[in-house]
């Protein structure tokens, strides 16, 4: 990261030594210096550009706060990767000076190496929705509204530049989105943005563009089109309930979260959410958005695959969780939270059972006007049989 001080240290990854790497704490709300187990951002190439582990130059280690199940992040990214560019994620036991700190969630950084996996080049404008000072509940943060002046410099405090340039591109994008939204497809991969919204509303990932207008990236491809990329899913499946950006802007109960209207921002937004409202005002795009939600539910939730995968992940990490003496929740909560709600009833430290909240979510969405009753599409074929990247597919 540009302009950030890091400590210099040596680390081992699966026995392989890396000397003089850069390390700092990561995250906004997960760092507490009174805790032993804090999240880390590690740059292997901090002092030597070509230093990497299996091609990875960065490690993003999350301390699994706000998730007694331990699998919210890895499970969410696994589902997201089916529909959009999204990080790979797994788990890591972390030691400091040979003392076990605990089990961490390890998420692939969204950086230039990540971009090359999905785009031909990585030298274009690259923006992170990451306000320098998060403001809530009425703060606009990185909401992509055109309310910070008529010059690109007014937007700098609300976004983070990941490329060498790009403020003018971001400003142009914001103007088109807000003032010329009928032409937004000239600057935005609209369908990809709809997939991100569909994912966030289906898996109730509100610590995103929906809630505080943050935790996303945008990369401008060689055709001049910005592509959205989701980030930070440790509080998905209803763990984050501080705001829905709409009527429940001061917080939601678990039942209110289960019945969150995916079209609610069209009725009321506590501060502008143009990346949602400017798109969903179009009836065709609104139907596409709801169809994407149905697809995510059909392919992951209704068939119980998300729960099977959650059980598998918990089986892999079971002994590591048991041996983590610095975890924020009990070993019993670890097993129970995949199914049932745990924690202090009625507080922000009450964590919905992943299966419990998803079953309630699907039951609610099936009653929503415009969600059920979709047409049946059959006799589907495609050509060529094995599509090739960058070639037409029918």
Residue pairs with C-beta under 8 A, 6 or more apart in sequence:
1 41
1 43
2 161
4 24
5 24
6 22
6 23
6 24
6 43
6 46
7 22
7 23
7 24
8 20
8 21
8 22
8 23
8 46
8 47
9 20
9 21
9 23
10 17
10 18
10 19
10 20
10 21
11 17
11 18
11 21
11 23
11 42
12 18
13 53
16 53
18 44
18 51
18 53
20 46
20 47
20 48
21 42
21 43
21 44
21 45
21 46
21 47
21 51
22 42
22 43
22 46
22 47
23 40
23 41
23 42
23 43
24 40
24 41
25 31
25 38
25 39
25 40
25 41
26 39
26 40
26 41
26 60
26 61
26 62
27 39
27 62
28 134
30 38
30 39
30 62
30 63
30 65
30 66
30 234
31 38
31 39
32 38
35 63
35 326
36 101
36 326
37 63
37 101
37 102
37 324
37 326
37 327
37 328
38 63
39 60
39 61
39 62
39 63
39 104
40 59
40 61
40 94
40 104
41 58
41 59
41 60
41 61
42 58
42 59
42 61
43 57
43 58
44 51
44 52
44 53
44 56
44 57
44 58
44 59
45 51
45 52
45 57
45 58
51 57
55 113
56 108
56 109
56 113
57 109
57 111
57 113
58 109
58 111
59 92
59 106
59 109
60 106
60 107
60 108
60 109
61 92
61 94
61 104
61 105
61 106
62 73
62 104
62 105
62 106
62 107
62 234
63 102
63 104
63 105
63 328
64 70
64 73
64 102
64 103
64 104
64 105
64 234
64 327
64 328
65 234
65 328
66 234
66 235
66 239
66 240
66 328
66 351
67 73
67 234
67 235
67 239
67 337
67 351
68 328
68 329
68 330
68 333
68 334
68 336
68 337
68 342
68 343
68 351
69 310
69 314
69 334
69 337
69 338
69 351
69 354
70 91
70 103
70 105
70 313
70 314
70 317
70 321
70 334
71 310
71 313
71 314
71 317
71 338
71 354
72 233
72 234
72 235
72 236
72 237
72 239
72 354
73 89
73 105
73 107
73 233
73 234
73 236
74 89
74 90
74 91
74 105
74 313
75 306
75 309
75 310
75 313
75 354
76 203
76 205
76 233
76 236
76 237
77 86
77 87
77 88
77 89
77 107
77 233
78 89
78 309
79 199
79 203
79 296
79 300
79 306
80 86
80 199
80 230
80 233
81 88
82 299
82 300
83 195
83 198
83 199
83 292
83 295
83 296
84 192
84 195
84 196
84 199
84 228
84 229
84 230
85 114
85 117
85 118
85 227
85 229
86 229
86 230
87 107
87 108
87 109
87 110
87 114
87 231
88 107
88 108
89 105
89 106
89 107
89 108
90 105
90 106
91 103
91 104
91 105
91 106
91 316
91 317
91 320
92 103
92 104
92 105
92 106
93 100
93 102
93 103
93 104
93 320
94 100
94 101
94 102
94 103
94 104
95 101
100 323
100 324
100 325
101 326
102 324
102 325
102 326
102 327
103 317
103 320
103 321
103 323
103 324
103 327
105 234
108 114
110 128
110 162
110 217
110 229
110 231
111 162
112 122
112 126
112 162
113 122
115 122
115 126
115 219
116 122
118 227
119 219
119 221
119 222
119 227
120 221
120 222
121 222
122 219
123 163
124 163
124 166
124 219
124 220
124 221
124 222
125 163
125 165
125 166
125 169
125 170
125 219
125 220
125 226
126 161
126 162
126 163
126 166
126 217
126 218
126 219
126 220
127 159
127 160
127 161
127 162
127 163
127 166
127 170
127 217
127 218
127 219
127 226
128 142
128 159
128 160
128 161
128 162
128 216
128 217
128 231
129 141
129 142
129 144
129 158
129 159
129 160
129 209
129 213
129 214
129 215
129 216
129 217
129 218
130 142
130 159
130 160
130 214
130 215
131 139
131 141
131 142
131 157
131 158
131 159
131 213
131 214
132 157
132 158
133 157
134 141
134 212
134 214
135 141
136 212
136 242
136 243
137 242
137 243
137 249
137 250
137 270
138 249
138 270
138 271
139 212
139 271
140 147
140 148
140 158
140 213
140 271
140 272
141 158
141 212
141 213
141 214
142 158
142 159
142 209
142 213
142 214
142 216
143 209
143 213
143 271
143 272
143 273
143 274
143 275
144 173
144 174
144 177
144 178
144 213
144 274
144 275
145 174
145 178
145 271
145 272
145 274
146 174
146 175
146 177
146 178
146 179
146 274
147 272
148 154
148 155
148 158
149 155
151 171
152 167
152 168
152 170
152 171
153 167
155 167
155 170
155 171
155 174
156 167
159 170
161 167
162 217
166 220
169 220
169 226
170 218
172 187
173 187
173 188
173 218
173 226
176 183
176 184
176 186
176 187
176 188
177 184
177 187
177 188
177 274
177 275
177 278
178 272
178 274
178 278
181 274
181 278
181 279
181 281
184 190
184 278
184 279
186 224
186 225
187 224
187 225
187 226
188 225
188 226
188 228
189 221
189 225
189 226
189 227
189 228
190 279
190 285
191 288
192 227
192 228
193 228
193 275
193 279
194 279
194 285
194 288
194 289
194 292
195 292
196 209
196 216
196 228
196 229
196 230
197 209
197 210
197 262
197 275
197 276
197 279
197 289
198 262
198 289
198 290
198 292
198 293
198 295
198 296
199 205
199 230
199 292
199 296
200 206
200 208
200 209
200 210
200 230
201 210
201 260
201 262
201 293
202 293
202 296
202 297
202 301
202 361
202 365
203 233
203 236
203 237
203 296
203 358
204 236
204 237
204 238
204 257
204 258
204 260
204 357
204 361
205 230
205 233
205 235
205 236
205 237
205 240
206 235
206 238
206 240
206 241
206 242
206 243
206 244
206 245
206 252
206 257
206 260
207 214
207 215
207 232
207 234
207 235
207 236
207 240
207 242
208 214
208 215
208 216
208 230
208 232
209 215
209 216
209 273
209 275
209 276
210 244
210 245
210 265
210 273
210 276
211 240
211 242
211 243
211 244
211 245
212 242
212 243
212 245
213 245
213 271
213 273
215 230
215 231
215 232
216 228
216 229
216 230
216 231
217 228
217 229
217 231
218 226
218 227
218 228
218 229
219 226
219 227
219 229
220 226
220 227
221 227
228 275
237 352
237 354
237 357
237 358
238 254
238 257
238 258
238 352
238 357
239 351
239 352
241 251
241 252
241 253
241 254
241 256
241 257
241 348
242 251
242 348
243 249
243 250
243 251
243 252
243 270
244 252
244 256
244 257
244 260
244 264
245 265
245 269
245 270
245 271
245 273
246 261
246 264
246 265
246 267
246 268
246 269
246 270
247 264
247 267
247 268
248 256
249 270
251 348
252 260
253 346
254 341
254 350
254 352
254 357
255 360
257 352
257 357
258 352
258 357
258 360
258 361
258 364
259 360
259 364
261 267
261 368
262 289
262 290
262 293
262 365
262 368
263 280
263 286
263 370
265 273
265 276
265 277
265 280
266 276
266 277
266 280
266 281
269 276
269 277
279 285
279 289
280 286
280 289
286 370
287 370
290 370
290 371
291 374
293 365
293 371
294 371
294 374
297 362
297 365
299 305
300 306
301 358
301 361
301 362
302 362
306 354
306 358
307 338
307 354
307 355
307 358
310 338
310 354
310 355
311 338
314 321
314 334
314 335
314 338
321 327
321 331
321 334
322 331
327 334
329 337
329 342
329 343
329 351
333 342
333 343
333 351
336 342
336 353
337 351
337 353
337 354
338 353
338 354
338 355
339 353
339 354
339 355
339 356
340 353
340 355
340 356
341 350
341 351
341 352
341 353
341 356
341 357
342 350
342 351
342 353
343 349
343 350
343 351
344 350
365 371
366 372
382 393
382 394
383 393
383 394
384 391
384 393
387 393
